[in-house]
Amino acid sequence: MKQGKATKKRTAKRQPHKRKASTSGHKSSRGVPELYDELKAPVNVSLTPKCVDILDYLADLAGHSRSEVVERLTREIAHASDDPVIQEIMQRKQPKRR
C-alpha cells in the first residue's frame, strides 16, 4: 500500500495580505508593466521551509510580495555581476524565455 508524504506544519505564518503601495498614482492594469519594462511571468520554485520563512520575513520587512523580493534580489545580484552572459541578458529589451 502506498503511503503519502509526511507533512510538517510550519510554525511561522505569513501576515495577512497588505495592499501594495501605489507606484505612480494610477490604477494597475492587467497586461501593463508597472515597475519594470516587461511583464512578469508565473514561475514555480521549490524552497526549504527555512528559506520560505526568511523570504516571508524579508517581504514583510520591505512591504513587498515574495515575488518582488525575489525580483529585486535577482536584479541586484545581476547588476553586481561581471559575468558576460548575465550582462548580455540584462541589456536585452525583451528577454527570451527558455
Secondary structure as GFF3:
##gff-version 3
##sequence-region A 1 98
A	DSSP	alpha_helix	49	62	.	.	.	ID=ss1
A	DSSP	alpha_helix	66	80	.	.	.	ID=ss2
A	DSSP	alpha_helix	84	91	.	.	.	ID=ss3
###
